[in-house]
């Protein structure tokens, strides 16, 4: 693999320390120590595809690091953190579980990528093993899309193609995501020539790929095949900037403890609310008015337990006259998520309403009208009761619960933000008088 071009790596010191790798939702996936943090972290991006390092890179999206005074201190800190957190990449190599491999069926007329737990002598190329099937499945989907390999599971040869009625409506063919060997749009020789790049990529020969694509782009451009040249250029950009997806931060041990606390709160919330996925993105709503005047509402957004202030939203109430908390909540929830739907933007993992059963019912009514299914709860301040749409009985958590502390912080922040906006509008109206 090439030397990492991410400028963020230039800021990492060549000093002893501990590095903490996280996935896309902030979960810690691996903890390691190093005599030189910079050299060690760069080595991950120069790793062979079959190495343990490559398996970790598949899942990693963020790196935090802690500077230490010596190697000995880094060893102590590493052990303490591993014992406390138990990241799965630190422990997966200790057992004998059969982890999956990426299988590239090179012996087929039209090779494809699949997952398998058996490595056999069948002419295929195998890469791995990988401990986290979720991440490697995502990786395979990306490679298939990037190189336009056939994604189907059909078994056929260049001499025995599937029946046309089975494949002519294939969405991958009609969207240009596959070169359609099943419909004789490409020969086996042409297909294999086209996907030699896949083998180079899976073997980590990125520099060789870059040189090859640079030459190909130059030749295509000289022959005025500009659309094809643009496609190669886009591939070059993608491969040159692969490391740019990784965020790098220097942190302290205290910040690690706070991060662990946030992760615990999100995990606890998932469990007690029986959510299908971790509530990485939570949006909280509240409203503010005095006897119905200058009625406003707020929406705050928390990502992995941290206030995401750039994505806060505030609303002037348009359809409600007088002081009607229920109608106000219904309006802003409807406006927020109808806007996301129109823009085709990602919906949150959980919605938190400041209030009781009435406010929750109003918000649920808005979601039902939009026909969207987002987990939603409310938190009433008096007894810190958590209400659910289809349950009459409220849930009361221990005051020491990390999940409750997270919900309280979101509720209190939405209240603060709504009150701040209300006061601003009120001051403007008084000034006009």
N, C-alpha and C positions, 0 to 999 in steps of 0.2 A: 504494500500500500504506500502511497506517496506521503511525503512529509506533510503534516497537518498545516493548512493555510489559515486557520482561524486565528485572527489577531489577538483574540482573548487569551490564547495560550502564551503569548509573548509576555504577559504580565505575571505569569506564575513564577515564583522564585525557585531557584535551585537550592532549596533548603529542606531539612527534614520536616516531615509532617504526616498528617492523616488525611486521606481523601474519602469523601462520601458521595456515592453515585446514586442518583434518584431516577425514577421513571417519569412518565409524562404527567402523572397526578401527584407527584411529590413523595411517593413511597421510596424508602431507602432500599436499594437492591444490592449494594455491595459496599463494604468498607475495607480499605487497605492502608498500608503505611508505605513510606518511601524515604530513602536517603536523600533523593532529589525529587521533589514533587513534580517539577516541570518535566524532567526526563521520563519519569514513570508514567505520567498522564499522556505524554506524547506517544509513548510506546504502545498504548492501546490502539492508536490510529495507524500503527505500522504492524499490527498483528496479523498473522496468518488466519484465514477464515476458519480453520479447524481448531484454533486455540481457544482456551478458556476466555481470553480477553475479548475475542470476537463475539462470543456468546453474550458477554456483559454489555458490549457496545450496542448490540441489537436492542436492548431494553432501555439504555441510558439516554436521558434528555437533559440532565443537570448535574453539575459537579460542584460540591462545596469542599473546601479544604481548611484544615486547621494547622497553623504553623507550630512547630515544636522546637524546643531548645536543643534536642539531640535525638539520635536514633532510638536511644533507650526510652526517652519520654514518648516518642511516637508509638513504640511498641506497647507501652502501658496504656496510652489513650486508645489505641486500636482495640486492645483486648477488652477494655472497659465498655467501649461502645458496642462491640460485637456481642458480648455477653448480655448486654441490656436490650439490644434491638433484634438480634438474631436475623440478619438479612438472609434471604433465601439463597443468594449466590455464594455466600460464605459457607453455608452448610450443605449445599447440594452435592458437592464433590465427596462428602463423607459417607454417603450411603451408596447402595448398589442398584438403585432404581434404574430401570431402562428408560433413558431419555431419547427423544426422537432425533432423527437425522433428516437433513434435506436430501432428497434423492433426485438426481437429474438423470433421466432415462436416455442417456446418450446413444444407446444401441437401437432405439426405436427410429423409425423413418422420420417421425416428427416428435422430437423429444419434448418432455414437459417436466415441471417441478412438482413433487409431491412430498408428503411427510411419511416417514416410516420408522418403526422401532427396531427393524431387523436390517442389519448390514450384511448382504450376501454377495457372492460373486456372480453377477448377472450382466456385466458389461456397463452397469450404471456407475455414475460418479456420486459419492456420498460426502456430505459436509456436516460437521457437528461432532458429538451430540450437543443438543441445546436443552437447558433445564426448564425454560418457561415456554410452553407451547403457545400461549396467547401471543407473545411477542414474535415468535418465529412464524406464526401464521400470517401476521401482519406484514412481516418482512417478505414472505413468499408472494403475497398479493402485490406488494410494491414492485418486486422484481418482474413479475409477470406483466404488470401494466407498463413498467418502464421499458422493457425489451420487447413487448408485444408477443410474448410466448402464448401458445394456445392454452387457455385456462381450463378447458373441458377435460372430463375423465374418459372420453370415448376411446376405445381401442380400435385402431385401424392402421392400415399400411398404405403406401402410395399405390398399391395395386388393388387393394380392397377397401374402398372408401365407404363411409356410411350412406344409408339411403338419403337422398336429397331432401325428402319431406321431414326428416329428423333434424336437419341442420340449416335449412334455408332461412328460417326465421331467427337464427342465433343473434342475440343482441350484441355480442362481442364483435361479430363480423360487421354488422350494420353501423356500429359506432366507431369502427376503425381500430378497435383494441386488439384485433387478431387478424393475421394475414390469411386466414381461412384455408388451411391445407385440406380440410375435410370437403371443400367444394372445388378442389383442383385449381385454386387460385395461385398456388405456388408448389413447385416440385420439392421432393425431399432434399435434393442437392442444394437447391436455392435456400431452403429453410435452414439447413444445417450451416450453410455459409453465413446466413444472416445472424444466427444465434451463437456463433463462436465467441462473440463478445460476452455472452452470459457466463461461459466457462471462465473467461479471464476475470470477470467481475467476482464470481464466487470463489475464485482462488486469490482474490485480493490484488490482482495485477492492475491496479488503478493507473499507475504511471504509463504502462504499456497501452492501456485503453485510451488515455488522454492523447498520447502521441498518434495513435491510430485514427482517432476521431478528428484530430486537428488536420491530418492529411486528407481524410475523407471529405471534410467540410471544404477544404481548399479546392479539391478536385471538382466537387459538385458545383461550387460557386463559379469556377472557371468555365464550366460547361453550362452555365446559366440554369442550373436545376436548383433554383433558389428555395423552393419549399422544402426539398429534401435537405438542403444545406442548413436551413433554419432548424429542422428537427434535430440534426446532429449537434448544432450549436446549443440547443436547449439541453441536450443530454450532457454536454460538456459543462454547462453551468451547474447542472444538478450534481454532477460527480465532484466538481471542484469545490462546491460549497456544502458538502455533506456534513462536515464538522460544525458548520454555522448553527445547526439546530441545538447545539450544546451550550447551555448557560454555565458560567463559571463564577464562583463567588468565594471570597475569603470570609470565614466565619469564626466565631469563638465557641468554646465548649458550652457556654451558657445559651448561645443561639441554637446549638444542637439540641439541648434539653427542651427548649421552647418548641423546636420543630417536631421533636418526638411527641410532645404534649399535643400539638395540633393534629398530628397523625393519629394519635390515640383517640382524640375527640371525634374525628371523622369516622374511624373504624367503629367506635361505640355507637355513633349516630346511625350508621348503616345497620348495625345489629338490632338496636332497639326499635327502629322504624321498619325493620324488615325490608330494606331497599334491595333492589336487584344489583345495584352497582354503588360504588363509593360516591357520596355527595360532594364531589370536588367543587362544583359550582353551586352556590346557594344564593338566591336572591330574596331579600327581605323588603316588605312593604309596610308603610305607616302613613297616616294622614294628619293634618293639623289645620285647625280653624278656631276662630272665636265667634260663637253664635252664628256660624255659617258664613262669615265674611273672610275674604282673602283665603278661601279654601284651597289647600294644596296637598300634594302627596309626594312621597319619596320612594325610591327604590335603591337599595344598596346591594352591592354584589361582593361576595367573598369567594376567593379562589384558594383552595387548599387551606382554609381556615384563616386567610389573610385578607384584609380589606382591599378590594380592587377598585380604588377610587376613580380611576379614569373611566370606569364603566358604571358609575353612579348615574341615576336619572332623577329628574324632578318634574312634577306635573302641576300645571294649573288646571283646576277642575272645570270642565266645560259643560257637563250635562246635568249637574246636581245643583238644586237650589236649596239653601238653608243648610242646617247641620244634620247631615245624614251619613254617618260613618260607613254604613253598609253599602249604600249606593256609590259612595266615593271610592271605596276599595274595589267594588265591581268595575267601575269605570277605568281605573288605572291598570288593573290587572288585564282587562280586555285590551286596552291600548298598547300595553307593553308587549303582549304575546301575539297580538295580531300584527304588530310591526315586525317582530322577529320572523313570523311565518311568511309575510310578504317578502322580506329580504332574504329568506331561506337561510337564516342564521341559526346557530345551535341553541337549543333550549336548555335551561338550567337543569341540574340534577335534583334540585329540591327548592320549593318555595316556602317561605316563612312569612306568615301574616301576624302583625302585632294586634292581638285582640283575642276574643273568645269565639264561641261557637257561631255567633251571628256574623262576625267579620269573615270567618272561614267559609261559611255557607255562601256569602256574597261572592267571594273569590272563586269558589268552586263553580258557581253558576256561570261566571265569565269563561272559565276553561271549558265547561260543557258546551257553551255556545260556539266556541272556537273549535271544538272537537279535538282537543289535545289532551294527552294523558301525561301530566307531570305530577310527581309526588308533591303533596302540599299539606302543611300543618299550620296551626296557629299557636301562639304562646301568650297566655293571659298573665299580666304582670302581678295581680294581687296574690295569687298562690303559686305562681309559676307553673300553671297547668298547661299541658300540651294536648291540644284537641286534634282529632282526626275526622276526615269527611264522613266515614261510615261507622263511627263508633260514638256512642252516647257518653261513655265514661272517659274522663280525661286521664292522662298519664302524668304522674308527679314523680320526678326523678330526685335522687339524693342531691343535696346542695353541693356535694363534693364531686358530682358527675362532670366529667370533662365534656360530654356531649351537651349537657345543660349549659355549661359555661360558654360554649361556642354559640348556642342559640341565643343566650342572653346578650352576648356581645353584638350579634347581628341585629337583634331586636332593638337594643339601645342605640345602635348606630343609625338605624333607619329612623328612629324617633328624633335623634339629634339633628339629622340631616333635614327632615321635614320641618322641624321647628325653626331651624336656621333660615330656611326658604320662606316660611310664613312670616317671620319677623322682618325679613328683607322687604317683602311686598307690603307689609303693614306700614313700615317706615316710609316707603315711597308714597303710599296713599295719604298718610298724614302730612307729608311734605307738600303734596299738591293742594291740600286744604289751606 
